[in-house]
Amino acid sequence: MEANLWEQLLGLVADGGLSTCAELARSLSVSRSLLEAMLEDLARLGYLRRVASGCAGHCAGCSVAGRGRAWALTEAGARAASQPTGKAERTR
């Protein structure tokens, strides 16, 4: 896997906002299955963590409901995302 794609994905997650897997895959010009593998790899390496994405009913009608899994940067992920491209550390 090209490290630059991981860095780009971390940057997209760091930018915040909500994106579906399809939107992220399109932004990176990769397949959805490759994107999902990248997310899992980054989680396994300690850069991302899965967060609850279920709706508790507090904001009826919001666009988040039913969007699937959600991911957040860990501290290591935030450090890596703030590094210039190509300079992200590869260990936690």
A tleap script that builds the chain and sets N, CA, C and O, in Angstrom:
source leaprc.protein.ff14SB
mol = sequence {
  NMET GLU ALA ASN LEU TRP GLU GLN LEU LEU
  GLY LEU VAL ALA ASP GLY GLY LEU SER THR
  CYS ALA GLU LEU ALA ARG SER LEU SER VAL
  SER ARG SER LEU LEU GLU ALA MET LEU GLU
  ASP LEU ALA ARG LEU GLY TYR LEU ARG ARG
  VAL ALA SER GLY CYS ALA GLY HIE CYS ALA
  GLY CYS SER VAL ALA GLY ARG GLY ARG ALA
  TRP ALA LEU THR GLU ALA GLY ALA ARG ALA
  ALA SER GLN PRO THR GLY LYS ALA GLU ARG
  THR CARG
}
set mol.1.N position { 0.855 -1.188 0.000 }
set mol.1.CA position { 0.000 0.000 0.000 }
set mol.1.C position { 0.887 1.233 0.000 }
set mol.1.O position { 1.829 1.325 0.786 }
set mol.2.N position { 0.593 2.159 -0.862 }
set mol.2.CA position { 1.375 3.379 -0.947 }
set mol.2.C position { 1.093 4.246 0.275 }
set mol.2.O position { -0.057 4.555 0.586 }
set mol.3.N position { 2.179 4.634 0.969 }
set mol.3.CA position { 2.045 5.429 2.191 }
set mol.3.C position { 1.313 6.737 1.930 }
set mol.3.O position { 0.574 7.213 2.792 }
set mol.4.N position { 1.504 7.315 0.768 }
set mol.4.CA position { 0.866 8.584 0.449 }
set mol.4.C position { -0.658 8.482 0.522 }
set mol.4.O position { -1.317 9.430 0.949 }
set mol.5.N position { -1.226 7.345 0.110 }
set mol.5.CA position { -2.682 7.170 0.203 }
set mol.5.C position { -3.133 7.164 1.657 }
set mol.5.O position { -4.163 7.749 1.993 }
set mol.6.N position { -2.365 6.506 2.519 }
set mol.6.CA position { -2.707 6.502 3.943 }
set mol.6.C position { -2.682 7.922 4.480 }
set mol.6.O position { -3.576 8.329 5.222 }
set mol.7.N position { -1.650 8.680 4.102 }
set mol.7.CA position { -1.528 10.059 4.576 }
set mol.7.C position { -2.695 10.911 4.066 }
set mol.7.O position { -3.236 11.736 4.803 }
set mol.8.N position { -3.072 10.709 2.818 }
set mol.8.CA position { -4.211 11.450 2.272 }
set mol.8.C position { -5.491 11.101 3.018 }
set mol.8.O position { -6.302 11.979 3.313 }
set mol.9.N position { -5.673 9.822 3.324 }
set mol.9.CA position { -6.868 9.399 4.047 }
set mol.9.C position { -6.879 10.001 5.448 }
set mol.9.O position { -7.913 10.489 5.903 }
set mol.10.N position { -5.739 9.972 6.135 }
set mol.10.CA position { -5.669 10.596 7.461 }
set mol.10.C position { -6.006 12.083 7.365 }
set mol.10.O position { -6.685 12.624 8.237 }
set mol.11.N position { -5.538 12.736 6.319 }
set mol.11.CA position { -5.844 14.156 6.124 }
set mol.11.C position { -7.323 14.401 5.928 }
set mol.11.O position { -7.874 15.362 6.465 }
set mol.12.N position { -7.977 13.529 5.154 }
set mol.12.CA position { -9.417 13.679 4.940 }
set mol.12.C position { -10.190 13.496 6.242 }
set mol.12.O position { -11.142 14.228 6.512 }
set mol.13.N position { -9.778 12.515 7.050 }
set mol.13.CA position { -10.442 12.296 8.343 }
set mol.13.C position { -10.166 13.490 9.264 }
set mol.13.O position { -11.055 13.938 9.989 }
set mol.14.N position { -8.933 14.000 9.230 }
set mol.14.CA position { -8.565 15.134 10.088 }
set mol.14.C position { -9.339 16.388 9.722 }
set mol.14.O position { -9.631 17.210 10.590 }
set mol.15.N position { -9.675 16.547 8.441 }
set mol.15.CA position { -10.407 17.736 8.006 }
set mol.15.C position { -11.807 17.788 8.594 }
set mol.15.O position { -12.456 18.835 8.579 }
set mol.16.N position { -12.271 16.657 9.111 }
set mol.16.CA position { -13.574 16.627 9.759 }
set mol.16.C position { -14.703 16.567 8.764 }
set mol.16.O position { -14.500 16.298 7.580 }
set mol.17.N position { -15.868 16.814 9.248 }
set mol.17.CA position { -17.039 16.681 8.402 }
set mol.17.C position { -17.400 15.211 8.266 }
set mol.17.O position { -16.713 14.339 8.796 }
set mol.18.N position { -18.457 14.954 7.569 }
set mol.18.CA position { -18.916 13.585 7.398 }
set mol.18.C position { -18.747 13.173 5.949 }
set mol.18.O position { -19.106 13.904 5.026 }
set mol.19.N position { -18.195 11.994 5.772 }
set mol.19.CA position { -18.026 11.447 4.434 }
set mol.19.C position { -18.397 9.980 4.477 }
set mol.19.O position { -18.092 9.280 5.442 }
set mol.20.N position { -19.041 9.527 3.453 }
set mol.20.CA position { -19.323 8.098 3.351 }
set mol.20.C position { -18.077 7.414 2.812 }
set mol.20.O position { -17.168 8.063 2.292 }
set mol.21.N position { -18.049 6.088 2.944 }
set mol.21.CA position { -16.935 5.332 2.362 }
set mol.21.C position { -16.854 5.590 0.867 }
set mol.21.O position { -15.760 5.727 0.318 }
set mol.22.N position { -17.993 5.657 0.210 }
set mol.22.CA position { -18.011 5.904 -1.235 }
set mol.22.C position { -17.393 7.267 -1.561 }
set mol.22.O position { -16.647 7.394 -2.533 }
set mol.23.N position { -17.700 8.283 -0.752 }
set mol.23.CA position { -17.149 9.619 -0.988 }
set mol.23.C position { -15.640 9.646 -0.762 }
set mol.23.O position { -14.897 10.247 -1.539 }
set mol.24.N position { -15.193 8.989 0.313 }
set mol.24.CA position { -13.759 8.935 0.590 }
set mol.24.C position { -13.026 8.176 -0.507 }
set mol.24.O position { -11.968 8.607 -0.966 }
set mol.25.N position { -13.586 7.046 -0.928 }
set mol.25.CA position { -12.969 6.247 -1.990 }
set mol.25.C position { -12.851 7.074 -3.265 }
set mol.25.O position { -11.820 7.041 -3.937 }
set mol.26.N position { -13.888 7.803 -3.594 }
set mol.26.CA position { -13.882 8.651 -4.787 }
set mol.26.C position { -12.821 9.744 -4.655 }
set mol.26.O position { -12.117 10.037 -5.622 }
set mol.27.N position { -12.699 10.347 -3.481 }
set mol.27.CA position { -11.701 11.396 -3.252 }
set mol.27.C position { -10.279 10.885 -3.438 }
set mol.27.O position { -9.402 11.621 -3.889 }
set mol.28.N position { -10.056 9.614 -3.085 }
set mol.28.CA position { -8.726 9.017 -3.187 }
set mol.28.C position { -8.522 8.250 -4.491 }
set mol.28.O position { -7.426 7.759 -4.762 }
set mol.29.N position { -9.574 8.149 -5.293 }
set mol.29.CA position { -9.530 7.386 -6.550 }
set mol.29.C position { -9.155 5.925 -6.311 }
set mol.29.O position { -8.324 5.356 -7.019 }
set mol.30.N position { -9.793 5.327 -5.290 }
set mol.30.CA position { -9.597 3.908 -4.993 }
set mol.30.C position { -10.966 3.241 -4.890 }
set mol.30.O position { -11.990 3.918 -4.794 }
set mol.31.N position { -10.975 1.916 -4.911 }
set mol.31.CA position { -12.230 1.192 -4.751 }
set mol.31.C position { -12.690 1.277 -3.302 }
set mol.31.O position { -11.900 1.542 -2.396 }
set mol.32.N position { -13.965 1.049 -3.107 }
set mol.32.CA position { -14.506 1.063 -1.745 }
set mol.32.C position { -13.884 -0.039 -0.901 }
set mol.32.O position { -13.613 0.164 0.282 }
set mol.33.N position { -13.655 -1.211 -1.503 }
set mol.33.CA position { -13.047 -2.307 -0.734 }
set mol.33.C position { -11.617 -1.963 -0.325 }
set mol.33.O position { -11.196 -2.314 0.777 }
set mol.34.N position { -10.864 -1.283 -1.189 }
set mol.34.CA position { -9.512 -0.859 -0.821 }
set mol.34.C position { -9.574 0.182 0.284 }
set mol.34.O position { -8.777 0.138 1.221 }
set mol.35.N position { -10.506 1.112 0.188 }
set mol.35.CA position { -10.655 2.129 1.226 }
set mol.35.C position { -10.947 1.464 2.575 }
set mol.35.O position { -10.339 1.819 3.585 }
set mol.36.N position { -11.863 0.512 2.594 }
set mol.36.CA position { -12.201 -0.158 3.849 }
set mol.36.C position { -10.998 -0.902 4.419 }
set mol.36.O position { -10.809 -0.931 5.635 }
set mol.37.N position { -10.184 -1.503 3.552 }
set mol.37.CA position { -8.960 -2.170 4.017 }
set mol.37.C position { -7.982 -1.146 4.590 }
set mol.37.O position { -7.323 -1.410 5.596 }
set mol.38.N position { -7.887 0.021 3.951 }
set mol.38.CA position { -7.015 1.081 4.449 }
set mol.38.C position { -7.462 1.560 5.827 }
set mol.38.O position { -6.631 1.762 6.712 }
set mol.39.N position { -8.766 1.742 6.014 }
set mol.39.CA position { -9.296 2.164 7.314 }
set mol.39.C position { -8.955 1.136 8.394 }
set mol.39.O position { -8.527 1.492 9.492 }
set mol.40.N position { -9.151 -0.127 8.069 }
set mol.40.CA position { -8.836 -1.194 9.030 }
set mol.40.C position { -7.338 -1.228 9.337 }
set mol.40.O position { -6.949 -1.398 10.493 }
set mol.41.N position { -6.491 -1.068 8.311 }
set mol.41.CA position { -5.041 -1.050 8.525 }
set mol.41.C position { -4.634 0.111 9.422 }
set mol.41.O position { -3.838 -0.061 10.344 }
set mol.42.N position { -5.181 1.295 9.150 }
set mol.42.CA position { -4.843 2.458 9.966 }
set mol.42.C position { -5.326 2.299 11.403 }
set mol.42.O position { -4.685 2.790 12.332 }
set mol.43.N position { -6.440 1.624 11.587 }
set mol.43.CA position { -6.924 1.348 12.953 }
set mol.43.C position { -5.985 0.360 13.640 }
set mol.43.O position { -5.630 0.544 14.804 }
set mol.44.N position { -5.589 -0.676 12.928 }
set mol.44.CA position { -4.689 -1.686 13.492 }
set mol.44.C position { -3.338 -1.062 13.870 }
set mol.44.O position { -2.717 -1.476 14.849 }
set mol.45.N position { -2.886 -0.072 13.100 }
set mol.45.CA position { -1.618 0.602 13.380 }
set mol.45.C position { -1.741 1.681 14.457 }
set mol.45.O position { -0.737 2.250 14.887 }
set mol.46.N position { -2.976 1.961 14.893 }
set mol.46.CA position { -3.181 2.911 15.977 }
set mol.46.C position { -3.416 4.345 15.547 }
set mol.46.O position { -3.374 5.247 16.383 }
set mol.47.N position { -3.667 4.585 14.250 }
set mol.47.CA position { -3.904 5.939 13.765 }
set mol.47.C position { -5.378 6.324 13.784 }
set mol.47.O position { -5.705 7.507 13.883 }
set mol.48.N position { -6.260 5.357 13.691 }
set mol.48.CA position { -7.700 5.595 13.706 }
set mol.48.C position { -8.346 4.714 14.751 }
set mol.48.O position { -7.809 3.670 15.122 }
set mol.49.N position { -9.504 5.142 15.222 }
set mol.49.CA position { -10.305 4.293 16.096 }
set mol.49.C position { -11.746 4.372 15.623 }
set mol.49.O position { -12.215 5.406 15.147 }
set mol.50.N position { -12.416 3.271 15.764 }
set mol.50.CA position { -13.823 3.211 15.389 }
set mol.50.C position { -14.635 3.883 16.488 }
set mol.50.O position { -14.371 3.680 17.673 }
set mol.51.N position { -15.608 4.670 16.101 }
set mol.51.CA position { -16.480 5.323 17.075 }
set mol.51.C position { -17.921 4.915 16.796 }
set mol.51.O position { -18.275 4.535 15.680 }
set mol.52.N position { -18.729 5.002 17.825 }
set mol.52.CA position { -20.135 4.655 17.677 }
set mol.52.C position { -20.775 5.574 16.654 }
set mol.52.O position { -20.545 6.784 16.652 }
set mol.53.N position { -21.574 4.985 15.794 }
set mol.53.CA position { -22.216 5.818 14.773 }
set mol.53.C position { -23.730 5.668 14.777 }
set mol.53.O position { -24.420 6.168 13.889 }
set mol.54.N position { -24.227 4.983 15.777 }
set mol.54.CA position { -25.674 4.829 15.857 }
set mol.54.C position { -26.331 6.109 16.310 }
set mol.54.O position { -25.737 6.900 17.042 }
set mol.55.N position { -27.519 6.304 15.888 }
set mol.55.CA position { -28.253 7.503 16.256 }
set mol.55.C position { -29.010 7.240 17.552 }
set mol.55.O position { -29.713 6.238 17.682 }
set mol.56.N position { -28.859 8.140 18.494 }
set mol.56.CA position { -29.565 8.008 19.769 }
set mol.56.C position { -30.894 8.743 19.738 }
set mol.56.O position { -31.582 8.814 20.756 }
set mol.57.N position { -31.264 9.286 18.596 }
set mol.57.CA position { -32.555 9.950 18.471 }
set mol.57.C position { -32.587 11.369 18.968 }
set mol.57.O position { -33.665 11.941 19.125 }
set mol.58.N position { -31.421 11.961 19.222 }
set mol.58.CA position { -31.383 13.320 19.756 }
set mol.58.C position { -31.643 14.386 18.701 }
set mol.58.O position { -32.068 15.498 19.013 }
set mol.59.N position { -31.385 14.033 17.470 }
set mol.59.CA position { -31.536 15.047 16.422 }
set mol.59.C position { -32.284 14.421 15.246 }
set mol.59.O position { -31.694 14.095 14.216 }
set mol.60.N position { -33.562 14.265 15.420 }
set mol.60.CA position { -34.397 13.607 14.415 }
set mol.60.C position { -34.212 14.247 13.050 }
set mol.60.O position { -34.211 15.469 12.903 }
set mol.61.N position { -34.056 13.381 12.061 }
set mol.61.CA position { -33.949 13.863 10.695 }
set mol.61.C position { -32.564 14.279 10.260 }
set mol.61.O position { -32.401 14.789 9.152 }
set mol.62.N position { -31.537 14.075 11.114 }
set mol.62.CA position { -30.200 14.482 10.693 }
set mol.62.C position { -29.699 13.560 9.589 }
set mol.62.O position { -30.193 12.443 9.431 }
set mol.63.N position { -28.716 14.033 8.827 }
set mol.63.CA position { -28.224 13.278 7.679 }
set mol.63.C position { -27.225 12.199 8.055 }
set mol.63.O position { -26.762 11.470 7.178 }
set mol.64.N position { -26.877 12.071 9.329 }
set mol.64.CA position { -25.890 11.093 9.755 }
set mol.64.C position { -26.505 9.701 9.889 }
set mol.64.O position { -25.818 8.702 9.674 }
set mol.65.N position { -27.748 9.624 10.228 }
set mol.65.CA position { -28.398 8.343 10.498 }
set mol.65.C position { -28.218 7.387 9.331 }
set mol.65.O position { -28.458 7.741 8.177 }
set mol.66.N position { -27.793 6.175 9.648 }
set mol.66.CA position { -27.651 5.136 8.648 }
set mol.66.C position { -26.405 5.227 7.795 }
set mol.66.O position { -26.318 4.545 6.774 }
set mol.67.N position { -25.439 6.043 8.176 }
set mol.67.CA position { -24.236 6.183 7.369 }
set mol.67.C position { -23.213 5.084 7.644 }
set mol.67.O position { -22.195 5.046 6.952 }
set mol.68.N position { -23.414 4.198 8.599 }
set mol.68.CA position { -22.474 3.103 8.839 }
set mol.68.C position { -21.413 3.459 9.859 }
set mol.68.O position { -21.603 4.336 10.701 }
set mol.69.N position { -20.278 2.753 9.766 }
set mol.69.CA position { -19.197 2.945 10.727 }
set mol.69.C position { -18.605 4.341 10.632 }
set mol.69.O position { -18.561 4.943 9.559 }
set mol.70.N position { -18.154 4.841 11.767 }
set mol.70.CA position { -17.497 6.138 11.812 }
set mol.70.C position { -16.104 5.944 12.399 }
set mol.70.O position { -15.875 5.051 13.215 }
set mol.71.N position { -15.190 6.790 11.971 }
set mol.71.CA position { -13.794 6.699 12.390 }
set mol.71.C position { -13.327 8.044 12.910 }
set mol.71.O position { -13.775 9.093 12.448 }
set mol.72.N position { -12.414 8.003 13.883 }
set mol.72.CA position { -11.816 9.222 14.422 }
set mol.72.C position { -10.313 9.013 14.517 }
set mol.72.O position { -9.840 7.886 14.660 }
set mol.73.N position { -9.574 10.102 14.437 }
set mol.73.CA position { -8.127 10.027 14.598 }
set mol.73.C position { -7.773 9.755 16.050 }
set mol.73.O position { -8.433 10.259 16.960 }
set mol.74.N position { -6.742 8.967 16.267 }
set mol.74.CA position { -6.148 8.833 17.590 }
set mol.74.C position { -5.115 9.952 17.716 }
set mol.74.O position { -4.936 10.734 16.783 }
set mol.75.N position { -4.434 10.037 18.860 }
set mol.75.CA position { -3.372 11.038 19.005 }
set mol.75.C position { -2.286 10.805 17.963 }
set mol.75.O position { -1.796 11.759 17.359 }
set mol.76.N position { -1.904 9.549 17.744 }
set mol.76.CA position { -0.886 9.230 16.738 }
set mol.76.C position { -1.378 9.622 15.346 }
set mol.76.O position { -0.604 10.121 14.530 }
set mol.77.N position { -2.650 9.399 15.078 }
set mol.77.CA position { -3.217 9.779 13.795 }
set mol.77.C position { -3.218 11.282 13.594 }
set mol.77.O position { -2.941 11.765 12.496 }
set mol.78.N position { -3.524 12.017 14.638 }
set mol.78.CA position { -3.518 13.477 14.550 }
set mol.78.C position { -2.106 13.991 14.296 }
set mol.78.O position { -1.918 14.920 13.510 }
set mol.79.N position { -1.112 13.396 14.955 }
set mol.79.CA position { 0.280 13.790 14.710 }
set mol.79.C position { 0.678 13.492 13.270 }
set mol.79.O position { 1.295 14.320 12.599 }
set mol.80.N position { 0.317 12.300 12.805 }
set mol.80.CA position { 0.670 11.912 11.434 }
set mol.80.C position { -0.026 12.808 10.417 }
set mol.80.O position { 0.573 13.185 9.411 }
set mol.81.N position { -1.283 13.150 10.672 }
set mol.81.CA position { -2.036 13.990 9.740 }
set mol.81.C position { -1.474 15.402 9.681 }
set mol.81.O position { -1.619 16.081 8.665 }
set mol.82.N position { -0.833 15.857 10.758 }
set mol.82.CA position { -0.294 17.217 10.780 }
set mol.82.C position { 1.107 17.295 10.182 }
set mol.82.O position { 1.634 18.390 9.987 }
set mol.83.N position { 1.719 16.143 9.889 }
set mol.83.CA position { 3.046 16.107 9.278 }
set mol.83.C position { 2.952 16.469 7.804 }
set mol.83.O position { 1.943 16.182 7.160 }
set mol.84.N position { 3.996 17.099 7.261 }
set mol.84.CA position { 4.005 17.321 5.816 }
set mol.84.C position { 3.939 15.984 5.089 }
set mol.84.O position { 4.437 14.981 5.598 }
set mol.85.N position { 3.332 15.957 3.909 }
set mol.85.CA position { 3.183 14.723 3.137 }
set mol.85.C position { 4.517 14.017 3.005 }
set mol.85.O position { 5.541 14.627 2.699 }
set mol.86.N position { 4.478 12.692 3.247 }
set mol.86.CA position { 5.688 11.883 3.158 }
set mol.86.C position { 6.481 11.816 4.425 }
set mol.86.O position { 7.482 11.102 4.482 }
set mol.87.N position { 6.073 12.538 5.453 }
set mol.87.CA position { 6.834 12.601 6.701 }
set mol.87.C position { 6.115 11.937 7.874 }
set mol.87.O position { 6.606 12.004 9.001 }
set mol.88.N position { 4.987 11.310 7.647 }
set mol.88.CA position { 4.227 10.704 8.749 }
set mol.88.C position { 5.023 9.588 9.392 }
set mol.88.O position { 5.604 8.754 8.698 }
set mol.89.N position { 5.054 9.568 10.713 }
set mol.89.CA position { 5.756 8.498 11.408 }
set mol.89.C position { 4.995 7.200 11.219 }
set mol.89.O position { 3.769 7.208 11.105 }
set mol.90.N position { 5.699 6.102 11.186 }
set mol.90.CA position { 5.079 4.821 10.892 }
set mol.90.C position { 4.879 3.942 12.124 }
set mol.90.O position { 4.454 2.794 11.994 }
set mol.91.N position { 5.175 4.455 13.303 }
set mol.91.CA position { 4.935 3.691 14.528 }
set mol.91.C position { 4.092 4.528 15.461 }
set mol.91.O position { 4.039 5.754 15.355 }
set mol.92.N position { 3.429 3.834 16.386 }
set mol.92.CA position { 2.593 4.553 17.349 }
set mol.92.C position { 3.409 5.300 18.302 }
set mol.92.O position { 2.871 5.966 19.186 }
savepdb mol mol.pdb
quit
